[in-house]
Amino acid sequence: LEALDCINLRRTVAQVEHLLLVPLIQSVLKYAVKNQNYESNSENRDLAIGEAFALSLLPFLAAKNPDATQAVERNMILSPTLQPVFDGSQAVADAILPVMQDLGVNCDLVGIQEGIQLCSPSASFSSTSTFSLHVLSVLFMGGTAAVMMF
């Protein structure tokens, strides 16, 4: 900012925006796995939590891939007539993966979710940069501090 370098600032902001999606993706995948075994009439709070994370991610999916949006909506948004995660948690992961690739979100940052094969063991869309890890650690620490203050 002090250098008034708007081009690099835009690039940095775009990188940070993409990194902020990582916890949302992780959470949607986590709750896709947890919620796929519940019935449509279940009142388990995990269903509401999974839906909330999915609703947070949907605008980003919609901007990049309408098919991914539909798949996540169908599986993660509650419906009284459909079993949650109707197509299975792998279908949710398969829908999100192309968007991750398009955004350059590295599989290493998303990590592994038991019950889902998101990326092959050798998959890496862009090398995990020191910048990315540093930004994630700063965001995590800042978020943790903010939560602890309240």
KEKOLLUM-932088 format. One record per atom (N, C-alpha, C, O): residue number from 1; residue in three letters; atom name; y negated, z, x. Coordinates in steps of 0.1 Angstrom, whole numbers, always signed. Layout:
BEGIN
NUM, ALA, CA, Y, Z, X
...
end
This chain:
BEGIN
1, LEU, N, +12, +0, +8
1, LEU, CA, +0, +0, +0
1, LEU, C, -13, +0, +9
1, LEU, O, -22, -7, +6
2, GLU, N, -12, +8, +19
2, GLU, CA, -24, +9, +28
2, GLU, C, -27, -4, +34
2, GLU, O, -39, -7, +37
3, ALA, N, -17, -12, +37
3, ALA, CA, -19, -25, +44
3, ALA, C, -24, -36, +34
3, ALA, O, -27, -47, +38
4, LEU, N, -24, -32, +21
4, LEU, CA, -28, -42, +11
4, LEU, C, -19, -54, +11
4, LEU, O, -23, -66, +9
5, ASP, N, -6, -52, +14
5, ASP, CA, +4, -63, +15
5, ASP, C, +11, -65, +2
5, ASP, O, +22, -59, +0
6, CYS, N, +5, -72, -7
6, CYS, CA, +10, -73, -21
6, CYS, C, +24, -80, -21
6, CYS, O, +32, -76, -30
7, ILE, N, +26, -90, -13
7, ILE, CA, +39, -97, -13
7, ILE, C, +50, -87, -10
7, ILE, O, +60, -87, -17
8, ASN, N, +49, -80, +1
8, ASN, CA, +59, -70, +4
8, ASN, C, +60, -59, -6
8, ASN, O, +71, -54, -8
9, LEU, N, +49, -55, -12
9, LEU, CA, +50, -45, -22
9, LEU, C, +58, -50, -34
9, LEU, O, +66, -42, -39
10, ARG, N, +56, -62, -38
10, ARG, CA, +64, -68, -49
10, ARG, C, +78, -68, -46
10, ARG, O, +87, -65, -55
11, ARG, N, +82, -72, -34
11, ARG, CA, +96, -73, -30
11, ARG, C, +102, -59, -30
11, ARG, O, +113, -57, -34
12, THR, N, +95, -49, -25
12, THR, CA, +100, -35, -25
12, THR, C, +102, -30, -39
12, THR, O, +112, -24, -42
13, VAL, N, +92, -32, -48
13, VAL, CA, +93, -28, -61
13, VAL, C, +105, -34, -68
13, VAL, O, +113, -28, -75
14, ALA, N, +108, -47, -66
14, ALA, CA, +119, -54, -71
14, ALA, C, +132, -48, -66
14, ALA, O, +142, -46, -74
15, GLN, N, +133, -44, -54
15, GLN, CA, +145, -38, -48
15, GLN, C, +147, -24, -55
15, GLN, O, +158, -21, -58
16, VAL, N, +136, -17, -56
16, VAL, CA, +137, -3, -62
16, VAL, C, +142, -5, -77
16, VAL, O, +150, +3, -81
17, GLU, N, +136, -14, -84
17, GLU, CA, +140, -16, -98
17, GLU, C, +155, -19, -99
17, GLU, O, +162, -13, -108
18, HIS, N, +161, -27, -90
18, HIS, CA, +175, -30, -91
18, HIS, C, +183, -17, -87
18, HIS, O, +194, -15, -93
19, LEU, N, +178, -10, -78
19, LEU, CA, +185, +2, -74
19, LEU, C, +185, +13, -85
19, LEU, O, +195, +21, -86
20, LEU, N, +175, +13, -93
20, LEU, CA, +175, +22, -104
20, LEU, C, +185, +19, -114
20, LEU, O, +189, +28, -123
21, LEU, N, +190, +7, -114
21, LEU, CA, +201, +4, -124
21, LEU, C, +214, +10, -120
21, LEU, O, +223, +11, -129
22, VAL, N, +216, +13, -107
22, VAL, CA, +229, +18, -103
22, VAL, C, +234, +30, -111
22, VAL, O, +245, +30, -115
23, PRO, N, +226, +41, -112
23, PRO, CA, +231, +52, -120
23, PRO, C, +234, +48, -135
23, PRO, O, +243, +54, -141
24, LEU, N, +226, +39, -140
24, LEU, CA, +229, +35, -154
24, LEU, C, +243, +27, -155
24, LEU, O, +251, +30, -164
25, ILE, N, +245, +19, -145
25, ILE, CA, +258, +11, -145
25, ILE, C, +269, +21, -143
25, ILE, O, +279, +20, -150
26, GLN, N, +268, +30, -134
26, GLN, CA, +278, +40, -131
26, GLN, C, +281, +48, -144
26, GLN, O, +293, +51, -147
27, SER, N, +271, +52, -151
27, SER, CA, +273, +60, -163
27, SER, C, +279, +52, -174
27, SER, O, +288, +58, -181
28, VAL, N, +275, +40, -176
28, VAL, CA, +281, +32, -187
28, VAL, C, +296, +30, -184
28, VAL, O, +304, +31, -193
29, LEU, N, +299, +28, -171
29, LEU, CA, +313, +26, -168
29, LEU, C, +321, +39, -170
29, LEU, O, +333, +39, -175
30, LYS, N, +315, +50, -166
30, LYS, CA, +322, +63, -167
30, LYS, C, +325, +66, -182
30, LYS, O, +336, +70, -185
31, TYR, N, +316, +63, -191
31, TYR, CA, +318, +66, -205
31, TYR, C, +326, +55, -212
31, TYR, O, +332, +58, -222
32, ALA, N, +326, +44, -206
32, ALA, CA, +336, +33, -212
32, ALA, C, +350, +38, -210
32, ALA, O, +358, +37, -219
33, VAL, N, +353, +44, -198
33, VAL, CA, +366, +49, -195
33, VAL, C, +369, +61, -204
33, VAL, O, +380, +62, -210
34, LYS, N, +360, +70, -205
34, LYS, CA, +362, +82, -213
34, LYS, C, +363, +80, -228
34, LYS, O, +372, +86, -235
35, ASN, N, +356, +70, -233
35, ASN, CA, +355, +68, -247
35, ASN, C, +365, +58, -253
35, ASN, O, +366, +58, -265
36, GLN, N, +372, +51, -245
36, GLN, CA, +381, +41, -250
36, GLN, C, +393, +47, -258
36, GLN, O, +400, +40, -265
37, ASN, N, +395, +60, -256
37, ASN, CA, +407, +67, -263
37, ASN, C, +403, +74, -276
37, ASN, O, +411, +80, -282
38, TYR, N, +390, +74, -279
38, TYR, CA, +385, +81, -291
38, TYR, C, +387, +71, -303
38, TYR, O, +387, +59, -302
39, GLU, N, +388, +77, -315
39, GLU, CA, +389, +70, -328
39, GLU, C, +374, +68, -333
39, GLU, O, +365, +74, -328
40, SER, N, +373, +58, -342
40, SER, CA, +359, +55, -347
40, SER, C, +353, +66, -354
40, SER, O, +341, +67, -355
41, ASN, N, +361, +76, -360
41, ASN, CA, +355, +87, -367
41, ASN, C, +353, +99, -358
41, ASN, O, +350, +110, -363
42, SER, N, +356, +98, -345
42, SER, CA, +354, +110, -336
42, SER, C, +340, +114, -336
42, SER, O, +331, +106, -336
43, GLU, N, +338, +127, -334
43, GLU, CA, +325, +133, -333
43, GLU, C, +323, +138, -318
43, GLU, O, +314, +147, -316
44, ASN, N, +331, +134, -309
44, ASN, CA, +329, +138, -295
44, ASN, C, +316, +134, -290
44, ASN, O, +311, +123, -292
45, ARG, N, +309, +143, -283
45, ARG, CA, +295, +140, -278
45, ARG, C, +295, +129, -267
45, ARG, O, +285, +123, -265
46, ASP, N, +307, +127, -260
46, ASP, CA, +307, +116, -250
46, ASP, C, +304, +103, -256
46, ASP, O, +299, +94, -249
47, LEU, N, +307, +101, -269
47, LEU, CA, +304, +88, -275
47, LEU, C, +289, +86, -276
47, LEU, O, +284, +75, -273
48, ALA, N, +282, +96, -279
48, ALA, CA, +267, +95, -280
48, ALA, C, +261, +93, -266
48, ALA, O, +251, +86, -265
49, ILE, N, +266, +100, -257
49, ILE, CA, +261, +99, -243
49, ILE, C, +264, +85, -238
49, ILE, O, +255, +79, -232
50, GLY, N, +276, +80, -240
50, GLY, CA, +279, +66, -235
50, GLY, C, +270, +56, -242
50, GLY, O, +265, +47, -236
51, GLU, N, +267, +58, -255
51, GLU, CA, +258, +49, -262
51, GLU, C, +244, +49, -257
51, GLU, O, +238, +39, -255
52, ALA, N, +239, +61, -254
52, ALA, CA, +226, +63, -248
52, ALA, C, +224, +56, -235
52, ALA, O, +214, +49, -232
53, PHE, N, +234, +57, -226
53, PHE, CA, +234, +50, -213
53, PHE, C, +234, +35, -216
53, PHE, O, +227, +27, -209
54, ALA, N, +243, +31, -225
54, ALA, CA, +244, +16, -227
54, ALA, C, +231, +11, -233
54, ALA, O, +226, +0, -229
55, LEU, N, +225, +18, -242
55, LEU, CA, +212, +14, -248
55, LEU, C, +201, +13, -237
55, LEU, O, +192, +4, -238
56, SER, N, +202, +21, -227
56, SER, CA, +192, +21, -215
56, SER, C, +195, +8, -207
56, SER, O, +185, +3, -201
57, LEU, N, +207, +4, -206
57, LEU, CA, +211, -7, -197
57, LEU, C, +209, -21, -204
57, LEU, O, +207, -31, -198
58, LEU, N, +210, -21, -217
58, LEU, CA, +210, -34, -225
58, LEU, C, +198, -43, -223
58, LEU, O, +200, -55, -221
59, PRO, N, +186, -38, -222
59, PRO, CA, +175, -47, -219
59, PRO, C, +176, -54, -206
59, PRO, O, +172, -66, -205
60, PHE, N, +181, -48, -196
60, PHE, CA, +183, -55, -183
60, PHE, C, +194, -65, -184
60, PHE, O, +193, -76, -179
61, LEU, N, +205, -62, -192
61, LEU, CA, +216, -72, -194
61, LEU, C, +211, -83, -202
61, LEU, O, +214, -95, -199
62, ALA, N, +203, -81, -212
62, ALA, CA, +198, -91, -221
62, ALA, C, +189, -101, -213
62, ALA, O, +189, -113, -216
63, ALA, N, +182, -96, -203
63, ALA, CA, +173, -105, -196
63, ALA, C, +181, -114, -186
63, ALA, O, +176, -125, -182
64, LYS, N, +193, -110, -183
64, LYS, CA, +201, -118, -173
64, LYS, C, +213, -125, -179
64, LYS, O, +216, -136, -174
65, ASN, N, +219, -119, -189
65, ASN, CA, +232, -125, -194
65, ASN, C, +234, -121, -208
65, ASN, O, +239, -109, -211
66, PRO, N, +232, -129, -218
66, PRO, CA, +234, -126, -232
66, PRO, C, +249, -123, -235
66, PRO, O, +251, -114, -244
67, ASP, N, +258, -129, -229
67, ASP, CA, +272, -126, -231
67, ASP, C, +275, -112, -227
67, ASP, O, +283, -105, -234
68, ALA, N, +270, -108, -216
68, ALA, CA, +272, -94, -211
68, ALA, C, +266, -84, -221
68, ALA, O, +272, -74, -224
69, THR, N, +255, -87, -226
69, THR, CA, +248, -79, -236
69, THR, C, +257, -77, -248
69, THR, O, +259, -66, -253
70, GLN, N, +262, -88, -253
70, GLN, CA, +271, -87, -265
70, GLN, C, +284, -79, -262
70, GLN, O, +288, -71, -271
71, ALA, N, +289, -81, -251
71, ALA, CA, +302, -73, -248
71, ALA, C, +299, -58, -247
71, ALA, O, +307, -50, -252
72, VAL, N, +288, -55, -240
72, VAL, CA, +285, -40, -239
72, VAL, C, +281, -34, -252
72, VAL, O, +285, -23, -256
73, GLU, N, +273, -42, -260
73, GLU, CA, +270, -37, -274
73, GLU, C, +283, -35, -282
73, GLU, O, +284, -24, -289
74, ARG, N, +291, -45, -282
74, ARG, CA, +304, -44, -290
74, ARG, C, +312, -32, -287
74, ARG, O, +319, -26, -295
75, ASN, N, +312, -28, -274
75, ASN, CA, +321, -18, -269
75, ASN, C, +315, -4, -268
75, ASN, O, +322, +6, -269
76, MET, N, +302, -3, -266
76, MET, CA, +295, +9, -263
76, MET, C, +286, +15, -274
76, MET, O, +283, +26, -274
77, ILE, N, +282, +6, -283
77, ILE, CA, +273, +10, -294
77, ILE, C, +282, +14, -306
77, ILE, O, +291, +6, -310
78, LEU, N, +280, +26, -311
78, LEU, CA, +289, +32, -321
78, LEU, C, +288, +24, -334
78, LEU, O, +278, +19, -338
79, SER, N, +300, +22, -340
79, SER, CA, +302, +16, -353
79, SER, C, +312, +24, -360
79, SER, O, +323, +27, -355
80, PRO, N, +310, +26, -373
80, PRO, CA, +319, +34, -381
80, PRO, C, +332, +27, -384
80, PRO, O, +342, +33, -387
81, THR, N, +332, +14, -382
81, THR, CA, +344, +6, -385
81, THR, C, +352, +1, -372
81, THR, O, +363, -4, -374
82, LEU, N, +347, +3, -360
82, LEU, CA, +353, -1, -348
82, LEU, C, +357, +11, -339
82, LEU, O, +349, +20, -338
83, GLN, N, +368, +10, -333
83, GLN, CA, +372, +20, -323
83, GLN, C, +362, +18, -311
83, GLN, O, +359, +7, -307
84, PRO, N, +357, +29, -306
84, PRO, CA, +348, +28, -294
84, PRO, C, +356, +21, -282
84, PRO, O, +368, +22, -280
85, VAL, N, +348, +13, -275
85, VAL, CA, +353, +5, -264
85, VAL, C, +365, -3, -268
85, VAL, O, +376, -3, -262
86, PHE, N, +363, -10, -279
86, PHE, CA, +373, -17, -286
86, PHE, C, +381, -27, -277
86, PHE, O, +393, -28, -278
87, ASP, N, +374, -34, -268
87, ASP, CA, +380, -43, -259
87, ASP, C, +385, -37, -246
87, ASP, O, +392, -44, -238
88, GLY, N, +383, -24, -244
88, GLY, CA, +387, -17, -232
88, GLY, C, +376, -16, -222
88, GLY, O, +367, -24, -221
89, SER, N, +378, -6, -213
89, SER, CA, +368, -3, -203
89, SER, C, +367, -14, -193
89, SER, O, +356, -17, -187
90, GLN, N, +378, -21, -190
90, GLN, CA, +377, -32, -181
90, GLN, C, +368, -44, -186
90, GLN, O, +362, -50, -178
91, ALA, N, +368, -46, -199
91, ALA, CA, +360, -56, -205
91, ALA, C, +345, -53, -203
91, ALA, O, +337, -62, -200
92, VAL, N, +342, -40, -204
92, VAL, CA, +328, -36, -201
92, VAL, C, +324, -38, -187
92, VAL, O, +314, -44, -184
93, ALA, N, +333, -35, -178
93, ALA, CA, +331, -37, -163
93, ALA, C, +330, -52, -160
93, ALA, O, +321, -56, -153
94, ASP, N, +338, -60, -166
94, ASP, CA, +338, -75, -164
94, ASP, C, +325, -81, -169
94, ASP, O, +320, -90, -164
95, ALA, N, +319, -75, -180
95, ALA, CA, +307, -80, -185
95, ALA, C, +295, -76, -176
95, ALA, O, +286, -84, -174
96, ILE, N, +295, -65, -170
96, ILE, CA, +284, -60, -162
96, ILE, C, +285, -67, -148
96, ILE, O, +274, -69, -142
97, LEU, N, +296, -70, -143
97, LEU, CA, +297, -75, -129
97, LEU, C, +289, -87, -126
97, LEU, O, +282, -87, -116
98, PRO, N, +288, -98, -135
98, PRO, CA, +280, -109, -132
98, PRO, C, +265, -105, -131
98, PRO, O, +257, -111, -123
99, VAL, N, +261, -96, -139
99, VAL, CA, +247, -91, -138
99, VAL, C, +244, -84, -125
99, VAL, O, +234, -86, -119
100, MET, N, +254, -76, -121
100, MET, CA, +252, -69, -108
100, MET, C, +251, -80, -97
100, MET, O, +243, -79, -88
101, GLN, N, +260, -90, -97
101, GLN, CA, +259, -100, -87
101, GLN, C, +246, -107, -87
101, GLN, O, +240, -110, -77
102, ASP, N, +241, -111, -99
102, ASP, CA, +228, -117, -100
102, ASP, C, +216, -109, -95
102, ASP, O, +207, -115, -89
103, LEU, N, +217, -96, -97
103, LEU, CA, +207, -87, -92
103, LEU, C, +208, -83, -77
103, LEU, O, +199, -77, -71
104, GLY, N, +220, -86, -71
104, GLY, CA, +223, -83, -58
104, GLY, C, +226, -68, -56
104, GLY, O, +225, -62, -46
105, VAL, N, +231, -62, -67
105, VAL, CA, +236, -48, -67
105, VAL, C, +249, -48, -60
105, VAL, O, +259, -53, -65
106, ASN, N, +250, -41, -49
106, ASN, CA, +262, -40, -41
106, ASN, C, +273, -31, -47
106, ASN, O, +269, -20, -52
107, CYS, N, +285, -35, -47
107, CYS, CA, +296, -28, -53
107, CYS, C, +297, -14, -46
107, CYS, O, +301, -4, -52
108, ASP, N, +294, -13, -33
108, ASP, CA, +294, -1, -26
108, ASP, C, +285, +10, -32
108, ASP, O, +288, +22, -32
109, LEU, N, +274, +5, -37
109, LEU, CA, +264, +14, -43
109, LEU, C, +269, +20, -57
109, LEU, O, +267, +31, -60
110, VAL, N, +276, +11, -64
110, VAL, CA, +281, +15, -77
110, VAL, C, +293, +24, -75
110, VAL, O, +295, +34, -83
111, GLY, N, +301, +21, -66
111, GLY, CA, +313, +29, -63
111, GLY, C, +325, +26, -71
111, GLY, O, +326, +15, -77
112, ILE, N, +334, +35, -71
112, ILE, CA, +347, +33, -78
112, ILE, C, +348, +42, -91
112, ILE, O, +344, +54, -90
113, GLN, N, +352, +36, -101
113, GLN, CA, +354, +44, -114
113, GLN, C, +369, +43, -117
113, GLN, O, +374, +32, -119
114, GLU, N, +376, +54, -118
114, GLU, CA, +390, +54, -120
114, GLU, C, +393, +47, -134
114, GLU, O, +386, +50, -144
115, GLY, N, +403, +38, -133
115, GLY, CA, +406, +31, -145
115, GLY, C, +400, +17, -147
115, GLY, O, +403, +10, -156
116, ILE, N, +391, +14, -137
116, ILE, CA, +384, +1, -138
116, ILE, C, +384, -6, -124
116, ILE, O, +383, +1, -114
117, GLN, N, +387, -18, -124
117, GLN, CA, +386, -26, -112
117, GLN, C, +373, -34, -113
117, GLN, O, +373, -45, -118
118, LEU, N, +362, -29, -107
118, LEU, CA, +349, -35, -108
118, LEU, C, +348, -46, -98
118, LEU, O, +345, -58, -101
119, CYS, N, +351, -43, -86
119, CYS, CA, +350, -53, -75
119, CYS, C, +362, -52, -66
119, CYS, O, +369, -41, -65
120, SER, N, +366, -63, -60
120, SER, CA, +377, -63, -51
120, SER, C, +374, -54, -39
120, SER, O, +362, -52, -36
121, PRO, N, +384, -49, -32
121, PRO, CA, +381, -40, -21
121, PRO, C, +372, -46, -10
121, PRO, O, +365, -39, -3
122, SER, N, +372, -59, -9
122, SER, CA, +364, -66, +1
122, SER, C, +351, -71, -4
122, SER, O, +343, -77, +3
123, ALA, N, +348, -69, -17
123, ALA, CA, +336, -75, -23
123, ALA, C, +324, -68, -19
123, ALA, O, +323, -55, -18
124, SER, N, +314, -76, -15
124, SER, CA, +301, -70, -12
124, SER, C, +291, -82, -14
124, SER, O, +292, -92, -7
125, PHE, N, +281, -80, -23
125, PHE, CA, +272, -91, -26
125, PHE, C, +261, -92, -17
125, PHE, O, +255, -102, -14
126, SER, N, +257, -81, -11
126, SER, CA, +247, -80, +0
126, SER, C, +251, -68, +8
126, SER, O, +255, -58, +3
127, SER, N, +248, -69, +21
127, SER, CA, +252, -57, +29
127, SER, C, +244, -45, +24
127, SER, O, +232, -46, +21
128, THR, N, +250, -34, +25
128, THR, CA, +243, -21, +21
128, THR, C, +233, -18, +32
128, THR, O, +237, -15, +43
129, SER, N, +221, -19, +28
129, SER, CA, +210, -18, +38
129, SER, C, +206, -3, +39
129, SER, O, +208, +5, +30
130, THR, N, +201, +0, +51
130, THR, CA, +196, +14, +53
130, THR, C, +185, +16, +43
130, THR, O, +183, +27, +38
131, PHE, N, +177, +6, +40
131, PHE, CA, +166, +7, +30
131, PHE, C, +171, +12, +17
131, PHE, O, +166, +21, +11
132, SER, N, +182, +5, +12
132, SER, CA, +188, +8, -1
132, SER, C, +193, +22, -2
132, SER, O, +190, +30, -11
133, LEU, N, +200, +26, +9
133, LEU, CA, +205, +40, +9
133, LEU, C, +194, +50, +10
133, LEU, O, +195, +61, +4
134, HIS, N, +184, +47, +17
134, HIS, CA, +172, +56, +19
134, HIS, C, +165, +58, +5
134, HIS, O, +162, +69, +1
135, VAL, N, +163, +47, -1
135, VAL, CA, +156, +47, -14
135, VAL, C, +164, +55, -24
135, VAL, O, +159, +63, -32
136, LEU, N, +177, +53, -25
136, LEU, CA, +186, +60, -34
136, LEU, C, +186, +75, -31
136, LEU, O, +185, +83, -40
137, SER, N, +186, +79, -18
137, SER, CA, +186, +93, -15
137, SER, C, +172, +99, -19
137, SER, O, +172, +110, -24
138, VAL, N, +161, +92, -17
138, VAL, CA, +148, +97, -21
138, VAL, C, +147, +99, -36
138, VAL, O, +142, +109, -41
139, LEU, N, +152, +89, -43
139, LEU, CA, +152, +89, -58
139, LEU, C, +160, +101, -63
139, LEU, O, +156, +108, -72
140, PHE, N, +172, +103, -57
140, PHE, CA, +181, +113, -61
140, PHE, C, +175, +127, -58
140, PHE, O, +174, +136, -67
141, MET, N, +169, +129, -47
141, MET, CA, +163, +141, -43
141, MET, C, +151, +144, -52
141, MET, O, +149, +155, -56
142, GLY, N, +143, +134, -54
142, GLY, CA, +131, +136, -62
142, GLY, C, +135, +139, -77
142, GLY, O, +129, +148, -83
143, GLY, N, +145, +132, -82
143, GLY, CA, +150, +135, -95
143, GLY, C, +156, +149, -97
143, GLY, O, +153, +156, -107
144, THR, N, +163, +153, -87
144, THR, CA, +169, +166, -87
144, THR, C, +158, +177, -86
144, THR, O, +159, +187, -94
145, ALA, N, +148, +175, -78
145, ALA, CA, +137, +184, -77
145, ALA, C, +130, +185, -91
145, ALA, O, +126, +196, -95
146, ALA, N, +127, +174, -97
146, ALA, CA, +120, +174, -110
146, ALA, C, +128, +181, -120
146, ALA, O, +123, +189, -128
147, VAL, N, +141, +179, -121
147, VAL, CA, +150, +186, -131
147, VAL, C, +150, +201, -128
147, VAL, O, +149, +209, -138
148, MET, N, +150, +205, -115
148, MET, CA, +151, +219, -112
148, MET, C, +138, +226, -116
148, MET, O, +137, +238, -118
149, MET, N, +127, +219, -116
149, MET, CA, +114, +225, -119
149, MET, C, +113, +228, -134
149, MET, O, +105, +237, -138
150, PHE, N, +121, +221, -142
150, PHE, CA, +120, +224, -157
150, PHE, C, +131, +232, -161
150, PHE, O, +133, +235, -172
end
